[in-house]
Amino acid sequence: MDREALGDFLRSRRERLRPEDVGLVPGPRRRTPGLRRDEVALLAAMSTDYYERIEQARGPQPSPAMLGAIARALRLTRDERDHVYLLAGHQPPPAHVALGYADPGLMTILDALAPTVPAMVTDDLEGVVAQNALGVALLGRLTGHGEQSSSFLWHWFTDDRYRRLYAENDRDELSRGYVADLRAAVARRGSDAESLALVAALSEASEEFRAVWALQEVRTKRVTRKVLDHEQVGRLELECDVVVSPPSGQHLVLFRPQPGTGTAERLALLAVLGTQELAPAE
C-alpha cells in the first residue's frame, strides 16, 4: 500500500469537485477549493476522522468496500477507481462488481433528476448502488444494507410488503420480465460465480422464482408501465425507463409520471414530505 500516493490522489480528486456537483448545498465561507473532507465522508457513509486519516497517509489499509464508497463519493471514473484500489494494495474489482461504486456519468444524471424524477442506479444483476432523494421517498432506501438487502430481485421474490406496492394484475408479468432479464445478464457474464450464486439463492428462497426461471425466457429490460400505491400520496402511474451505460454495464432506472394522471403533482407532494423508510421497490 502506498499511503502517500493514495492520500495525494484522493485529495486532488476532492479538490476538483464542487458541492453542487454531488448534490450538496455549497453554504457560506468556503475557504478552500472543492469539497471538504467531512462532505466526502458524509457521501461515503464513513466517519470524517477515518477519511481524514486515509487522505493524510496515516490511516489503516482501507477495505475494498470502503474504497468503493470513496470512489462513488468522489465520482471517480473506472480508471481512477482502479488506480485507487492499486494504491491501497488491492486488486480492482471485476467490471461488473459495483462494491458501492456507481458509474460517474449515471450519477451526474441521477443528481440532475433529483428534484422531480425518482431514479436509481443498479448493476446488471439489479443490485442497487445509488438512489436520489426522491427515489428513496418513493421506493425506500436500498443502498448500504448488504448484498441481499440491496438486491431488487431479492426483495421482489421474498418480500410480500414490496409486492403489495404494485397492482396485483401486473405482478406475474413483471416477474417474468425481471427473470428474463436476469437470464440474459447471466449469459453476458459467462455464468460467473456471482450471477450463479444469485440464481441459487433466489431458487432456494422462492418457489415462484424457480417456476419462472424454468420457463427459459430471455429478454432485456424495456420501458415498462408500473402502477404503485404509495401509502403517503396514493396511486402513482409511472413509465419506468432504463438507460444502460456501456462502459460499466450499470443501469439508470427512472420513473416518469404518466401525463394526465395527476402523478406529477403527487410526486411533487412526495418531494415536500421527504424521504421515508418504506418497503423497497423498483
VORORO-570387 format. One line per 5 residues: number of its first residue (from 1); their letters; for each residue x, y, z of N, C-alpha, C. Coordinates in steps of 0.02 Angstrom, whole numbers, plus 32768, in hexadecimal, padded with zeros to 4 digits. Last residue first. Layout:
% VORORO-570387
NUM> A> X:Y:Z:X:Y:Z:X:Y:Z | ...
% end
This chain:
% VORORO-570387
282> EAPAL> 7867:7FBD:7E9C:7883:7FDA:7E5F:784A:7FED:7E32 | 7871:7FCE:7F51:7850:7FBD:7F13:7877:7FD6:7ED9 | 7866:7FB4:8003:788B:7FC2:7FC6:7865:7FAC:7F89 | 77F9:8007:8075:780C:7FC8:8056:782E:7FD6:8014 | 7846:80A0:80B3:780E:8077:809E:7827:8034:8083
277> EQTGL> 7877:811A:8104:7891:80D6:8101:7858:80A6:80F3 | 7869:81AE:80A2:784E:8181:80D6:786E:813D:80CD | 788F:8257:807C:789C:8210:8076:787F:81EA:80B1 | 780B:82D5:8063:784E:82BC:8074:7853:8271:8070 | 77A2:8324:8041:779B:82FC:807D:77DE:82DF:8092
272> VALLA> 77CC:8359:7FC8:77C5:8385:8001:77C3:835D:8042 | 77C8:82E8:7F78:7808:830A:7F80:7806:8339:7FBC | 7740:82CE:7F7A:776D:829F:7F9B:77B1:82BF:7FA7 | 7712:8337:7F2A:76FF:8335:7F71:772E:8307:7F97 | 7749:830D:7EB2:775F:834D:7ECE:774D:8351:7F18
267> LREAT> 7700:8298:7E9F:7748:8293:7EAB:7763:82D4:7EC8 | 7684:82D1:7E89:768D:82A9:7EC5:76D7:829D:7ED4 | 769B:8312:7E0F:7689:833A:7E4A:7694:8312:7E8A | 76B4:82A2:7DBE:76E7:82D6:7DC6:76DA:8300:7E05 | 7639:825E:7DC1:7673:8241:7DE3:76A9:8275:7DEE
262> GTGPQ> 75CC:8284:7D7A:75D6:82A4:7DBB:7613:828B:7DE0 | 75C3:8254:7CFB:75AE:8227:7D31:75B1:8248:7D76 | 75F8:829C:7C91:75B0:829A:7C98:7596:826E:7CD0 | 7689:8238:7C70:7663:8276:7C69:7618:826A:7C73 | 76DA:81D8:7CEB:76B2:81D6:7CAE:7688:8216:7CAA
257> PRFLV> 777B:8202:7D28:7732:8202:7D32:770E:8200:7CEF | 7805:8193:7D1C:77E3:81CE:7D02:7798:81CB:7D11 | 7886:815B:7D6E:783D:8152:7D71:781B:8192:7D5B | 791C:8104:7D3D:78F7:8140:7D51:78AD:8136:7D47 | 79B3:80B9:7D51:796B:80AA:7D50:7946:80E8:7D68
252> LHQGS> 7A44:809C:7D02:7A1F:80D2:7D22:79D5:80C4:7D19 | 7AAF:8012:7D16:7A70:802C:7CFB:7A59:8068:7D24 | 7B55:7FDD:7CE2:7B23:7FF0:7D13:7AE7:8011:7CF1 | 7BBC:7FC2:7C8D:7B85:7F93:7C8D:7B4F:7FA3:7CC0 | 7C24:801B:7C7E:7C1D:7FF9:7CBE:7BE9:7FC2:7CBE
247> PPSVV> 7C20:8046:7BF6:7C60:8038:7C18:7C59:800F:7C57 | 7B91:8053:7BD5:7BBB:801D:7BBA:7BFC:8011:7BDF | 7B0D:806C:7C3A:7B4F:8088:7C2E:7B7D:8051:7C14 | 7A62:8075:7C10:7A9C:804A:7C1E:7ADC:806F:7C0D | 79CC:80A4:7C55:7A03:80BC:7C2C:7A41:8094:7C40
242> VDCEL> 7923:8085:7C5B:7964:8069:7C6D:7998:8083:7C3B | 7888:80BF:7CA3:78BA:80BF:7C6D:78FD:80A6:7C87 | 77E8:80A9:7CCA:782A:8097:7CE4:785B:8090:7CA9 | 7768:8116:7CE2:778E:80F4:7CAD:77D3:80E7:7CC8 | 76E2:810A:7D5A:7726:811C:7D46:773D:80F6:7D09
237> ELRGV> 766F:8142:7DC7:7674:8120:7D86:76B4:8138:7D64 | 7645:812F:7E6A:7678:814D:7E3F:767E:8123:7E00 | 75D2:814C:7EEB:75E0:8129:7EAC:7611:8151:7E81 | 7617:8192:7F84:75E5:816E:7F5D:75FF:8152:7F1C | 766E:81CD:7FDC:7651:81F8:7FA8:7621:81D3:7F7A
232> QEHDL> 768D:816D:8040:7687:81B4:8051:7662:81DC:801C | 7694:80EE:800B:766D:80F7:8047:7664:8140:8059 | 767A:80D5:7F5F:76A6:80EF:7F93:767D:8101:7FD0 | 766A:8062:7EF1:763D:8080:7F22:7667:8095:7F5E | 769F:8068:7E48:76AF:805F:7E8E:7679:8080:7EB9
227> VKRTV> 76AD:8023:7DAC:767E:8046:7DD8:768F:8035:7E20 | 7710:8033:7D1B:7707:8018:7D5E:76D7:8044:7D85 | 7747:8006:7C7C:7715:802D:7CA1:770B:800C:7CE5 | 77EC:8007:7C41:77B6:7FE2:7C60:7787:8011:7C85 | 7866:7FF7:7BC6:7839:8025:7BE8:77FD:7FFD:7C01
222> RKTRV> 78C3:7F5F:7BE9:78AD:7F95:7BBE:7882:7FC5:7BE8 | 7945:7EE9:7C08:7912:7F17:7C21:7903:7F4E:7BEE | 7956:7E5B:7B99:7971:7E91:7BC2:7939:7EC2:7BD4 | 792A:7DAF:7BA6:7920:7DF1:7B87:793C:7E26:7BB6 | 7901:7D08:7BA9:7939:7D37:7BA7:7923:7D77:7B84
217> EQLAW> 78C2:7C79:7C02:78B6:7CB6:7BDA:78F1:7CE5:7BE0 | 78B9:7BFF:7C44:78F0:7C0A:7C15:78E5:7C48:7BE9 | 7864:7BD3:7CA6:7846:7BE4:7C66:787A:7BF2:7C30 | 78A9:7BC7:7D1D:78A2:7B8A:7CF4:7883:7B98:7CB0 | 7895:7C42:7D58:78D7:7C33:7D3B:78D3:7BF7:7D0C
212> VARFE> 7813:7C2F:7D88:781E:7C5E:7D51:7862:7C52:7D30 | 782A:7BD0:7DEE:77FB:7BC2:7DB8:7807:7BEF:7D7B | 7887:7C11:7E41:7898:7BD1:7E22:786B:7BC3:7DE6 | 7839:7C80:7E6B:7875:7C89:7E42:7888:7C48:7E1E | 77D7:7C3D:7EB8:77C4:7C62:7E7C:7801:7C6C:7E4E
207> ESAES> 7822:7C0D:7F22:7803:7BDD:7EF4:77EF:7BFF:7EB3 | 78B3:7C50:7F62:7873:7C60:7F43:785C:7C2A:7F13 | 792F:7C2A:7F98:7902:7C53:7FC1:78BC:7C59:7FA4 | 7973:7BE1:7F38:7968:7BC4:7F7A:7932:7BE9:7FA1 | 7978:7C3C:7ED0:7957:7BFC:7EC6:7946:7BDA:7F08
202> LAAVL> 79C4:7CA2:7F08:797E:7CAF:7EF8:7958:7C6E:7EEF | 7A3F:7C5E:7F12:7A1E:7C79:7F4E:79D5:7C86:7F42 | 7A5A:7C3F:7E8B:7A53:7C0A:7EBC:7A2E:7C22:7EFA | 7A65:7CBF:7E53:7A31:7C91:7E3B:7A25:7C5A:7E6E | 7AD6:7CEC:7E9C:7A96:7D0E:7EA2:7A5C:7CE1:7E8B
197> ALSEA> 7B37:7C93:7E6E:7B26:7C93:7EB6:7AE3:7CB6:7EC1 | 7B3F:7CB6:7DE8:7B25:7C74:7DFA:7B12:7C70:7E44 | 7B78:7D36:7DF5:7B36:7D2F:7DD9:7B17:7CEB:7DEA | 7BF6:7D15:7E31:7BC7:7D43:7E51:7B80:7D3A:7E37 | 7C37:7CBD:7DD8:7C24:7CA6:7E1B:7BF0:7CD3:7E3B
192> DSGRR> 7BF1:7CCA:7D2E:7C25:7CD1:7D62:7C0A:7CBF:7DA6 | 7BBB:7CB3:7CAB:7BA8:7C8B:7CE5:7BDE:7C8D:7D1B | 7BE5:7D19:7C58:7C04:7CD8:7C50:7BF7:7CAB:7C8C | 7BA2:7D8E:7C5D:7BD9:7D87:7C8D:7BFE:7D44:7C84 | 7B3B:7D76:7C04:7B6E:7DA9:7BF3:7BAC:7DA2:7C1F
187> AVAAR> 7AF1:7D18:7C4F:7B13:7D03:7C12:7B49:7D35:7BFE | 7AC0:7D6A:7CB4:7AEA:7D31:7CC6:7B11:7D1A:7C89 | 7A70:7DC3:7C69:7AAC:7DDC:7C8C:7ADB:7DA3:7C9E | 7A0A:7D6E:7C3D:7A35:7D8E:7C0B:7A75:7DA7:7C2C | 79D1:7D50:7CB9:79EF:7D1A:7C91:7A1D:7D36:7C5C
182> LDAVY> 79A1:7DCF:7CDE:79D7:7DB0:7D05:79F8:7D78:7CDC | 793B:7DDE:7C80:7974:7E0C:7C7D:79AF:7DEF:7CA4 | 78E5:7D7A:7CAE:78FF:7D76:7C6A:793C:7DA3:7C61 | 78C6:7DAC:7D2C:78ED:7D6E:7D27:790A:7D67:7CE1 | 787D:7E20:7D0A:78B9:7E25:7D33:78E5:7DE7:7D2C
177> GRSLE> 7811:7DEA:7CC0:7840:7E18:7CA1:7881:7E1E:7CC8 | 77D1:7D9B:7D1F:77ED:7D7B:7CE3:7820:7DA9:7CC1 | 77A9:7DFE:7D7A:77D6:7DC9:7D8F:77F8:7DA9:7D53 | 774F:7E48:7D2B:778D:7E67:7D42:77BF:7E32:7D58 | 76EA:7DEA:7D1D:770F:7E00:7CE2:7751:7E22:7CF5
172> DRDNE> 76BE:7DE1:7DA3:76D7:7DA6:7D80:7701:7DBA:7D44 | 7693:7E67:7DC2:76CB:7E48:7DE5:76E8:7E0C:7DBF | 7624:7EAA:7D92:7664:7EB3:7D6F:769C:7E86:7D89 | 75B8:7E97:7DE4:75B5:7E7A:7DA1:75F7:7E7F:7D7B | 75D9:7EE3:7E57:75DA:7E9A:7E59:75DC:7E7B:7E14
167> AYLRR> 7648:7F69:7E53:7606:7F51:7E3F:7609:7F05:7E39 | 76BB:7F70:7EDF:76AC:7F6D:7E98:7665:7F54:7E8B | 76D3:7F63:7F64:76D7:7FA7:7F48:76BE:7FA9:7F00 | 76D7:7EDD:7F81:7697:7EFF:7F89:7699:7F48:7F72 | 775D:7EBB:7F75:7730:7EA8:7F3F:76EE:7ECE:7F44
162> YRDDT> 778E:7EE8:7FF3:77A5:7F06:7FB5:7774:7EF9:7F7C | 7755:7E90:8049:7746:7ED8:8050:7758:7EFC:800F | 7790:7E17:8026:774A:7E22:8015:7737:7E6C:801B | 7826:7DF0:7FE9:7809:7E21:8017:77C1:7E31:8002 | 7862:7D9F:7F89:7860:7D87:7FCE:783A:7DB4:7FFE
157> FWHWL> 7869:7DD4:7F09:7854:7D8E:7F10:784F:7D76:7F58 | 7890:7E5A:7F1C:7855:7E4A:7EF3:783C:7E03:7F01 | 7905:7E51:7F68:78C9:7E6D:7F86:788A:7E59:7F5E | 795A:7E18:7F07:794E:7DF6:7F47:790E:7E10:7F68 | 795A:7E79:7EA3:793B:7E38:7E96:792D:7E12:7ED6
152> FSSSQ> 79A1:7EE4:7EE0:795B:7EEC:7ECD:793A:7EA8:7EC4 | 7A0F:7EDA:7F61:79FB:7EB9:7F23:79B1:7EC3:7F17 | 7A35:7F06:7FDB:7A3B:7F36:7FA4:7A26:7F18:7F61 | 7A27:7E95:8028:79F9:7ECC:8035:79FE:7F03:8000 | 7A92:7E48:7FF9:7A4E:7E34:7FEA:7A1D:7E6D:7FF4
147> EGHGT> 7B06:7E9B:8022:7AFC:7E81:7FDE:7AB3:7E70:7FD0 | 7AE6:7F2F:8085:7B00:7EED:8079:7AE8:7ED1:8037 | 7AB3:7FAF:8088:7A97:7F7F:80B8:7AB3:7F38:80AE | 7ACF:8014:802B:7AF2:8013:806B:7AD9:7FE2:809E | 7A30:803B:7FDF:7A79:8038:7FDE:7A94:8033:8025
142> LRGLL> 79A8:804C:7FE8:79C1:800A:7FD4:7A0C:8005:7FD7 | 7923:809A:8037:796B:809A:802E:7984:8053:8020 | 788B:80B3:7FD8:78AF:809C:8012:78FA:8098:8004 | 784D:80EA:7F69:785A:80A2:7F69:7875:8087:7FAB | 7837:8175:7F78:7807:814B:7F54:780F:8102:7F66
137> AVGLA> 78A4:81A4:7FBF:7861:81B3:7FD7:782D:8186:7FB7 | 790B:8178:7F6C:7905:815B:7FAF:78BF:8167:7FCA | 78F2:81CA:7EFE:78EF:8182:7EF6:78E9:815E:7F39 | 790C:8245:7F34:78C6:8235:7F24:78BD:81EB:7F17 | 7998:8239:7F41:796D:8242:7F7D:7925:8231:7F6E
132> NQAVV> 79DA:81B1:7EDC:79D3:81F7:7EEE:799F:81FD:7F26 | 7A47:8126:7EFD:7A04:8140:7EF4:7A06:818C:7EFF | 7AB6:80A0:7ED2:7AAB:80E7:7EE1:7A61:80F7:7ED5 | 7AB8:8017:7EC0:7AF5:8037:7ED8:7AED:8081:7EE7 | 7A60:7F83:7EC7:7A59:7FCC:7EC7:7A97:7FEB:7EE6
127> GELDD> 7A6B:7EFE:7E58:7A81:7F17:7E99:7A81:7F63:7E97 | 7A4C:7EC9:7DDB:7A18:7EED:7E01:7A2B:7EFA:7E4A | 7AB6:7E9E:7D96:7A90:7E6B:7DB9:7A5A:7E8A:7DE6 | 7AF5:7F0F:7D68:7AD2:7EE6:7D36:7AAC:7EAC:7D55 | 7ACB:7F8D:7DE5:7AF9:7F67:7DBC:7AD2:7F38:7D8E
122> TVMAP> 7A6E:8028:7DE2:7A77:7FE2:7DF4:7AAF:7FC3:7DCB | 7A3A:80C2:7E1F:7A6B:80A0:7DF6:7A72:8059:7E0F | 799B:811A:7E1A:79D0:80F5:7E3C:79FF:80D6:7E09 | 791C:8199:7E34:794B:8173:7E0B:797C:814D:7E37 | 7894:8209:7E23:78B4:81D4:7E49:78E1:81AA:7E1C
117> VTPAL> 78A0:82B0:7DF4:7897:826C:7DD9:78B9:8239:7E06 | 78B9:832C:7E32:7878:831F:7E14:786B:82D7:7E00 | 793A:8340:7E6C:7900:8365:7E86:78BC:834C:7E6E | 7998:82E1:7E29:7984:82DC:7E6F:7945:8302:7E82 | 79D1:82E2:7DAE:798A:82CF:7DB1:796D:82D6:7DF7
112> ADLIT> 7A55:82FD:7DCA:7A2F:832F:7DA6:79E4:8322:7DAA | 7A7E:8286:7E08:7A7C:82C3:7E2F:7A51:82F8:7E0D | 7A76:8230:7D98:7A4F:8223:7DD4:7A48:8262:7DFE | 7AD7:8265:7D43:7A91:8269:7D2F:7A64:825F:7D6C | 7B47:8246:7D92:7B3A:828B:7D7F:7AF1:8294:7D6B
107> MLGPD> 7B3F:81BB:7D98:7B36:81E1:7DD5:7B28:822B:7DC6 | 7B5E:8199:7D14:7B1A:818E:7D2C:7B0D:81B4:7D6C | 7BE6:81BE:7D18:7BB8:81DD:7CE8:7B70:81D5:7CFE | 7C1C:816A:7D7C:7C18:81B3:7D87:7BEA:81D7:7D56 | 7BD2:80D7:7DB8:7BEB:80F8:7D7C:7BE4:8144:7D83
102> AYGLA> 7BF5:80B9:7E63:7BC5:80C3:7E2E:7BE5:80E8:7DF5 | 7C2B:8047:7EDE:7C3F:8078:7EAC:7C0A:807C:7E76 | 7C0D:7FE0:7F33:7BFE:8024:7F4A:7C0F:805A:7F17 | 7C33:7F72:7EE2:7C55:7F7F:7F22:7C4A:7FC7:7F3A | 7C1B:7F42:7E5C:7C14:7F88:7E6E:7C3B:7F9A:7EAD
97> VHAPP> 7C5A:7EE1:7DDD:7C50:7EE3:7E25:7C51:7F2B:7E3D | 7C79:7ED8:7D58:7C32:7EDA:7D69:7C26:7EDD:7DB5 | 7D05:7ED5:7D50:7CE0:7F0B:7D2F:7C98:7F10:7D47 | 7D4F:7EAC:7DF1:7D3B:7E9E:7DAC:7D0C:7ED3:7D91 | 7DB0:7F25:7E52:7D79:7EF5:7E4A:7D6C:7EE6:7E00
92> PQHGA> 7E64:7F28:7E5E:7E25:7F48:7E4C:7DEE:7F13:7E44 | 7EBA:7EEA:7EEC:7EAB:7EE2:7EA5:7E69:7F04:7E96 | 7F08:7F5A:7F61:7ED5:7F2A:7F4F:7ED1:7F23:7F03 | 7F59:7FC3:7F8D:7F71:7F7E:7F95:7F3D:7F49:7F88 | 7F37:8043:7F72:7F26:802A:7FB5:7F3A:7FE1:7FC0
87> LLYVH> 7F5A:804E:7EEE:7F80:8074:7F1F:7F74:805B:7F66 | 7EF2:7FFD:7EB9:7F38:7FE7:7EB5:7F64:800D:7EE7 | 7E81:804B:7ED4:7E86:8007:7EEF:7ECF:7FF1:7EF0 | 7E9F:80BE:7E88:7E99:80C3:7ED1:7EA0:807E:7EF1 | 7E99:8088:7E07:7ED8:80A4:7E20:7ED7:80A9:7E6C
82> DREDR> 7E11:806C:7DFE:7E41:8034:7DFE:7E85:804B:7E18 | 7DDF:80F1:7DFE:7DCD:80C2:7E33:7DFF:8089:7E38 | 7E15:8120:7D86:7E29:813E:7DC5:7E1A:8110:7E00 | 7DD1:80CD:7D2B:7E1A:80CB:7D2F:7E33:80E9:7D70 | 7D4C:80F3:7D45:7D61:80AF:7D52:7DAD:80AA:7D57
77> TLRLA> 7D4C:8194:7D9B:7D44:816A:7D60:7D5A:8123:7D71 | 7CFE:81C7:7E34:7D39:81B2:7E0E:7D24:818D:7DCF | 7CB0:8212:7E90:7C9C:820C:7E4A:7CD8:81F8:7E1E | 7CC7:820E:7F16:7CF1:823C:7EEF:7CE3:8239:7EA4 | 7C6D:81AB:7F3F:7C67:81EF:7F5A:7C8D:8222:7F30
72> RAIAG> 7C9F:8139:7EFA:7C5D:8154:7EEB:7C57:819D:7F02 | 7D19:812B:7F3A:7D17:8135:7EF1:7CD4:8153:7EDC | 7CEF:8112:7FBC:7D14:8150:7FAE:7D12:815F:7F63 | 7CB4:8094:7FA8:7C8B:80CC:7FC1:7CAD:810F:7FB3 | 7D23:8049:7F80:7CEB:8052:7F53:7CBF:808C:7F67
67> LMAPS> 7D6E:8050:7FF6:7D88:806F:7FB9:7D50:807A:7F86 | 7D1D:8003:8049:7D29:8049:8058:7D42:806F:801B | 7D28:7F87:8009:7CE6:7FA7:800E:7CEE:7FF1:801D | 7DB2:7F69:8018:7D95:7F75:7FD5:7D52:7F98:7FD8 | 7DEF:7FCA:80A7:7DD4:7F8E:8088:7DBB:7F9D:8042
62> PQPGR> 7E88:8026:80BE:7E3F:8024:80B4:7E2A:7FE2:8094 | 7F00:8010:8138:7EF0:7FFF:80F3:7EA4:7FFD:80EB | 7EF9:809E:81AA:7F01:8057:8199:7EF3:804B:814F | 7F4B:8141:8193:7F16:8114:81A8:7F26:80CC:8197 | 7F9C:81A3:8165:7FAB:8189:81A7:7F76:8157:81C0
57> AQEIR> 7F87:81F7:80F6:7FB9:81C0:80F3:7FCB:81A6:8138 | 7F1F:824D:80F0:7F5D:8266:810F:7F92:8230:8116 | 7EB8:8200:80BF:7ED3:8234:8094:7F15:8250:80AF | 7EA3:81AD:812F:7EB6:8190:80EE:7ED8:81C5:80C4 | 7E7D:820A:818F:7EBA:81E3:819A:7ED1:81C1:8159
52> EYYDT> 7E03:8239:8159:7E3D:8266:8161:7E7E:8240:8168 | 7DB1:81C8:8164:7DC5:81E0:8122:7E02:820E:8127 | 7DA9:81BF:81F1:7DC3:8186:81C9:7DDB:819F:8185 | 7D6F:823A:8213:7DB2:8229:822C:7DD1:81F1:8202 | 7CEF:8230:81DB:7D1E:8261:81C1:7D66:8250:81D6
47> SMAAL> 7CB3:8189:81BD:7CC3:81C0:81EA:7CF5:81F0:81C9 | 7C4A:816A:812C:7C7E:8157:815B:7C8D:8193:8187 | 7BFE:817E:80B5:7BE1:815C:80F0:7C18:8140:811D | 7C27:81CB:804D:7C40:8186:804E:7C26:815E:8089 | 7BF0:8246:806A:7BDB:8225:802D:7BEF:81DB:802C
42> LAVED> 7C38:8261:80E1:7BEF:825B:80E2:7BD7:8235:80A5 | 7CBB:826A:80B0:7CAA:8236:80E1:7C5F:822B:80E4 | 7CAE:82DB:8060:7CBE:829B:8041:7CAB:8262:8070 | 7C95:8336:80C7:7C62:832B:8093:7C6F:82EA:806E | 7D0B:8337:810F:7CCE:831E:8130:7C96:8312:80FE
37> RRLGP> 7D62:8370:80B3:7D6A:8329:80C5:7D2B:830E:80E6 | 7D0D:83D6:8039:7D30:83CD:8078:7D34:8383:8088 | 7D27:83EA:7F87:7D02:83D1:7FC0:7D2D:83D2:7FFF | 7D76:8480:7F41:7D5D:843B:7F42:7D33:842B:7F7E | 7DE8:84EF:7F95:7DC4:84D6:7F5A:7DA9:848F:7F65
32> TRRRP> 7DC1:8540:8033:7DED:8517:8009:7DC5:84FE:7FCD | 7D61:8586:8077:7DA4:85A4:8072:7DD4:857D:8046 | 7CC3:85B2:8071:7CEC:857A:805B:7D32:8596:804C | 7C53:8602:80A7:7C97:85FE:80C4:7CBC:85BE:80B1 | 7BB0:85AE:8098:7BDE:85E7:8099:7C24:85D4:80B0
27> GPVLG> 7B73:852B:8024:7B79:854D:8065:7BAD:8585:8063 | 7B59:84C7:7FBC:7B9C:84E1:7FCB:7BA3:8501:8010 | 7B02:842F:7FCF:7AFB:8478:7FD0:7B3E:8497:7FE4 | 7B23:83A3:7F63:7B25:83C4:7FA4:7B1C:840F:7F9C | 7B30:8357:7EEE:7AEE:835F:7F0B:7AED:837F:7F50
22> VDEPR> 7BAB:835B:7EB6:7B98:831C:7ED8:7B56:8324:7EFF | 7BBD:83D7:7E83:7BCB:839E:7E57:7BB2:835D:7E75 | 7BAC:842E:7EED:7B73:8425:7EC0:7B7E:83EB:7E8E | 7C2E:842B:7F26:7BF5:840C:7F48:7BBA:83FE:7F1A | 7CA9:83FE:7EAA:7C82:8431:7ECD:7C48:840F:7EF0
17> LRERR> 7D49:83AF:7E98:7D00:83AD:7E9B:7CE4:83E9:7EBF | 7DD0:83B4:7EA5:7DB5:83C6:7E63:7D69:83C9:7E63 | 7DF1:8386:7F22:7DF7:83CD:7F16:7DDB:83E2:7ED2 | 7DE6:82FB:7F16:7DB8:8320:7F41:7DB7:836A:7F2F | 7E54:82DC:7EC7:7E10:82CF:7EAD:7DDC:82F5:7ED5
12> SRLFD> 7EBC:82FF:7F1D:7EB6:8321:7EDC:7E71:8318:7EBE | 7EA6:82A6:7F87:7EA1:82EE:7F93:7E98:8313:7F50 | 7EC0:822C:7F48:7E7D:823A:7F61:7E73:8285:7F6C | 7F4A:823E:7F2E:7F1B:8235:7EF7:7ED4:8245:7F0E | 7F83:8249:7FAD:7F8A:827F:7F7D:7F56:827A:7F46
7> GLAER> 7F61:81CA:7FE5:7F48:8208:8002:7F4B:8242:7FD2 | 7FA8:8175:7F8C:7F5F:816F:7F93:7F42:81B0:7FAF | 802C:819C:7FA3:800F:81A5:7F60:7FC3:81A1:7F63 | 8038:8179:802C:8043:81BD:8016:8022:81CA:7FD3 | 801E:80ED:802E:7FF3:811C:8052:7FFA:8163:8039
2> DM> 801E:806D:7FD2:8043:80AB:7FCE:8017:80E3:7FED | 802A:7FC4:8000:8000:8000:8000:802C:803E:8000
% end
